[in-house]
Amino acid sequence: MIGRLVVVGLGLIGGSFAKGVRERGLCREVVGVDLDPQTRSLAVEQGVVDRCEDLATACRGADVIQLAVPILAMEKLLGVLAGLDLGEAVCTDVGSAKGSVVRAARRAFAGRVQRFVPGHPIAGSERSGVEAANGDLFRRHKVILTPLEETEPEALERVDRLWRALDADVEHMQVEHHDEVLAATSHLPHLLAFGLVDSLAKRSENLEIFRYAAGGFRDFTRIAGSDPVMWHDIFLANREAVLRTLDAFRSDLDALRAAVDAGDGHQLLGVFTRARAAREHFSKILARRAYVDAMQDNDLIYLAQPGGHASGHIRVPGDKSISHRSIMLGSLAEGVTEVEGFLEGEDALATIQAFRDMGVVIEGPHHGRVTIHGVGLHGLQAPPGPLYLGNSGTSMRLLSGLLAAQPFDTVLTGDASLSKRPMNRVAKPLREMGAVIETGPDGRPPLTIRGGRKLTGMNYDMPMASAQVKSCLLLAGLYAAGETSVTEPAPTRDHTERMLRGFGYPVRVEGRSAIVEGGHKLSATRIEVPADISSAAFFLVAGSIAEDSELLLEHVGINPTRTGVIDILKLMGADIALENTREVGGEPVADIRVRSAKLKGIEIPEDLVPLAIDEFPVLFIAAACAEGRTVLRGAEELRVKESDRIQVMADGLQTLGVKAEPTADGIVIEGGPIGGGEVYSHGDHRIAMSFSIASLRAMAPIRIHDCANVATSFPNFVELAWHVGIRVGEEGGV
């Protein structure tokens, strides 16, 4: 990649960088520079560098110069470098405080920093010095580059490529943002650890303190064993950002002290549950994201083998829609709400975290149980920053309604997939109620909601049936003056109306209109979340198309606004029976028994489309297995889901030999034999699971690409599929 790399400072970081580049053959020669003679000798002996030279000799003709010296030595080094002829060499560094380095570089080079690329690898070891150099030290570790406005693109690309060639996870960030982030995540914890150990060690009873210290104390204070000189330099170099972070922490610490002094257990529980849950939540999200990103990079493939069956009894995960709403309304209620059967998936967890960020004390989830200490309709607090909602469109759309009348501003963000979803469908009517909402380009996230606005109720005729839009406006109506009426062109799921009544809030339903009036209150209740019929749908189709099958799906929610999939399958001739029907927490529930049946193609009634909008991918599989033609119209919403589900399903079915013709608002499918082949889910979990079910009638294996997101939405799908006899799993494990 380059001719000569010069590394100035052959400690752990500089030595590991040099050794990694040299071992991978990324340049013609690696030359080291270090003031210590023994370090230079060891660096050559251990293969860290090809040779060592003085600074001027080494830099003559260099392509990249890596500066790996202590922060406070950097200014002097940069001054010396500025007096040398560096030609077209690119300079970069590894310091953890970028602002001081950039200021020093600007002074040394009189502002000519086009070939300077500040950098910071977040990696380390308990060992130090060149003898600890490890060419794989940066593998799967973050490296943050902080290019300046004037940095030349070619210079940035050269440094970026070198780090990526060491298998580092490279990100680009503004200098100021980097220093703020590192002050909070690295510098402040080190400062606290040094200070705590020093404070305890000065006491007369220090021996007793350290003798009886438990593992938590040792873990927390381990970083107090770090190099004092290095951290002295870092704190002085990044003092402004450290002081801002320290001041914020001192304020929170004062609030904790006040709570202890006052015996305020509720305040303490809030801090402790938020802290524990935030750590677990973001760790899980980051782990899942890392898993999904890695699997998508590697193209996680499901291999679905033909010849399976579908028999037995299972319980699919809890209903996601009800899980979301239980957290929202429980948080706005007065009193303590208990939730059982909560879906512990990434989307619902994002809703929990959003309300924790707004000051609500929420315990759990633990084995599906959540305890919500409601703050009332007017008790939410301004979040400390943007509310990150992952991939949850439900969270973003419903939250926009209840946040539109809060006294504070909020910003709603999400992942790359959610950031492509349309939000004008909620922003437009909310603006008509008096809300001030700013969207990104083309009406997409992020959403900025300006607080302190008074909302006025209105009568809204929805142009397209959408339970999320209806729920958003009803939640806004809780805060609006007068009545808010939402009229839908076709029935959609009514979980919000039912749950509002369950919390004691009056809701009128007149025909296809749902009406709320502002000024009432929500009272805490108990909620039992039934199994999700959208998740059950995959197994309803499996039980219908597999030979000699009989499946019992337990405790499934059969809300009449959600049972379109059952109605459509029955019209196609499916053998489906509801057993042990009952009502739990205002929601109808049943065990559903499905047996294999000979399906026939139908024209799907348009009034059933909104009642089965999420289930159509797997219904397309049922249509492919049916005798004759199935026609779907009025389902244009499918084109703006996690993927364009009409086109993606049509492409996959055609690959498997099924005649499928997409239309603007639907699809026409001719039932017939299903072959094998390669299909692509485009990261859409419902597409991936639907083609897994298709294997029950396939004549050859089906390889399904881009399946990583199944793990975030239906994490035990593969296990349940295997349990009933469907032969699907990650390629290599089937």
PyMOL commands that set and color helices and strands:
alter all, ss='L'
color gray80, all
select helices_A, chain A and resi 12-23+37-45+55-59+71-82+98-108+130-132+153-165+175-201+206-211+215-225+228-237+239-262+265-298+320-332+346-357+393-403+418-420+424-432+441-443+467-477+495-502+533-545+564-571+606-625+636-640+645-655+685-697+710-713+717-724
alter helices_A, ss='H'
color red, helices_A
select strands_A, chain A and resi 2-8+27-33+51-52+64-67+90-93+116-117+119-121+142-145+169-172+302-304+311-314+334-340+361-366+369-375+387-388+410-413+436-438+447-450+459-461+483-487+508-510+513-517+526-528+550-557+575-584+587-595+629-632+659-663+666-670+677-680+702-705+728-730
alter strands_A, ss='S'
color yellow, strands_A
deselect
rebuild
show_as cartoon
